[in-house]
Amino acid sequence: MKIFPKHIRTAATLAVAAMACALSSCHDIEEYEETPRGTFEQLWTILDEHYCFFEQKGVDWNDVHRRYAPRIADDMSQQELFGVCSDMLNELRDGHTNLVTPFATSYYRRWWSDYPQNFNRRLVQEYYFNFNYRTAGGIDYGLLPQNVGYMYYSNFSSPVGESNLDNILAYLATADGLIIDVRDNGGGSMTNVETIVSRFISERILAGTICHKTGPGHGDFSEPYAYYYSPAEAGRIMWFKPVVVLTNRSTFSAANNFVSVMKSLPQVKIVGATTGGGSGMPFSSELTNGWGVRFSASPVRDPEGRLTEFGVDPTEGCAVDLDPQAALGGTDTMLDFAVAILTK
Amino acid sequence: MAMAVAACVWLSSADAYAADTEANAEAASAAEKAEIVRPVNSSYMLSVGSSHLGDTYLSPLKYTGWHAAFDYDRIQAMKFSPERWRQQLRISVEFNHADNPARNATLYYLNVHASWGMLRRWALPYNIGVAVGGNAALNAGCTYSARNGNNPASAKVDITVGVSGHATWKTRLGRMPVMLLWQTSMPLTGAFFSPEYDELYYEIYLGNRSGLVHWALPWNMFRWDNLVCADLDVSSTRLRVGFRSRIFSSEVNNITTRIFSYGFVVGATGDWMSVSPRNFPSKETMSIVYAY
């Protein structure tokens, strides 16, 4: 005697077949051996499939593999493997690309170490403010004797609130101009860029474009997406008087983006040195042996559609370096240049 | 003033198990003249077991660890055809904690599931029951890696329609009534969310919404939940012990996600009847149609 009617048996058979087909198509994830060779190949592949600036930097990643793969040996130590992998990543000349291990993190430093530093924070604190400056929301601020306001923002990771900006701009409201010093600002959160820029615009502006990789091919990118910033909400204190943004080569990543947006505003001049770039928003990944890797994955362009990975130049006629000799005497020639522009 | 509140009664296990398929059939035939009472079978389950996570948006590695979940399952005969049709509501919350192969990074997965479905039930010989139907389901979850900077999390949200079913066998273990139950469900189509390959959520926050919603089909988003358990008649409520597997696998925008969890289940289940004290049916006119 058959327990189940025919249609039940048919349905059950079809269901089991469908489930078997579906299960067999469960999507797999490629695995790599935890050996020096496997680690190297995995790292190379992650960058090959995700890194976004091969073309702009003229890097032939296959050629990099050809040159570095012979340096991998099965019996090499973790330290030796780290050295080879770090050298390989440095071929990308990218400050956003790091290999993170328990004993060291790789950095490509030549994007700033090959340039003058152009900044001494204590010089400003001591000789321009005699250490009498205020700090709010990660921003040091004060009024210079020439009736010029000064804000120093060291890190876009420091949260800056609307109330902080209200108080800072109210305090500096009587000044004839404002200097926003972002020298040595290595970046942080892009939302802080928007928070600050929104105090200097009277209408919605094009802030830039952003795109991302859509697949593992070197040319797989989305269409650039234009993004906009709007003025701060009604009731907030705004600033439409002249502004100078002070930059150096260590102005990087989100700070570099801040400079690129501010440069598009008519009342703003960029003074100092070309910024350090870092316009590829970084992604994180990891290797089977537990090492982490970070790399540029999502290019951001300025409002003109230009890639700022290699930095943002000062406004024409506003390139200036810090004179080391003058600095010894307590003078920041870049800051003085900015004050001169605002007090003309 | 007459009290109009409902009186709720846990039906004894003996009542429920007496309602085998033949009794249900009798109830069905008497349905036209009897007042039909449709007890709710409610189950509360905890499961703990292993977790296997992979989400290439966050990491190319497969993570392993543990998972814990709470499931609420409610099944009841439907009013329009109580002898044939059941409605089922499922709500669950699942948490997974898994480490990478080097055990120096952790991936978390939290998901809330809700589904409602209708099942056609057949009473077969030997106290076997089978039900097959469809359901609509919503899953809202997220994977999270504390290790990552700009890509720390990935939302896993889908809304689907699919098939579900169960099979029961009412038997005895020695003198103790036992019901063996297999429940299964699988979405067939719907929509699900995924960012693009290397798209940051910051870009989505800026307003780029293109390419985020995808048509779900079993070959790009596969989900299959199974519960195999035994309901042991140890008291007025029944003890449920068993095993549950949840399989989720998707591949879209060159992003692969695998979330597998397997766990032992323990819970309580029982039949719950809600009647008005003003119109409490008499035993002579009452016909009870149990969910199982």
Interface residues (C-beta under 8 A of the other chain):
Chain A: M1 I3 F4 P5 I8 A11 A15 A18 M19 A22 L23 S25 C26 H27 D28 I29 E30 E31 E34 Q42 I46 H50 C52 P102 M190 I210 H212 K213 T214 G215 P216 D220 S222 Y225 Y227 M281 P282 F283 S284 S285 E286 L287 T288 N289 G290 G292 R294 A297 S298
Chain B: G54 T56 S59 P60 L61 K62 N100 P101 A102 R103 N104 A105 W122 L124 P125 Y126 I128 V130 V132 S145 R147 N148 G149 N150 N151 P152 V163 G165 M186 E196 Y197 D198 E199 L200 Y202 E203 L206 G207 N208 S210 G211 P218 W219 F222 W224 I247 S249 S250 E251 N253 N254 T256 T257 R258
